[in-house]
Structures are given as C-alpha cells and as structure tokens.
C-alpha cells in the first residue's frame, strides 16, 4: 500500500507560493545590492558613511 497524503488545501498552496515568492524576491534584491529593509526614519542616503568620494 502507499501512504496517501491528505489533500492540500488552497490556503496551504497559497502560503507555499508566497514563501517561494518572498525567497525569490529576497535573492533578487541581494543580487541587485539593494537593502532589504531600513529602520524607521532612516533613508538609504543616511546609511552612507558621510565621507566625500575621493575618486570624484
């Protein structure tokens, strides 16, 4: 006999798809070098060191 799995509910399928999508989006953001989240009140520009660019 085979082990019959119970039918997967719609909510379970959607939850799995959402998790896969989130993983894919995180990987894409990491590849692009974009920060995932910034703390409240902080902009990406404020995350720089404040040093001038010596190459400019």
TABEL-V797304 format. One record per helix or strand of 3 or more residues. SS is the DSSP state (H for helix, E for strand). FROM is the first residue (numbers start at 0). LEN is the number of residues. If there is no record, write none. Layout:
ss={SS:SS}
from={FROM:FROM}
len={LEN:LEN}
This chain:
ss={H:H}
from={9:43}
len={23:4}
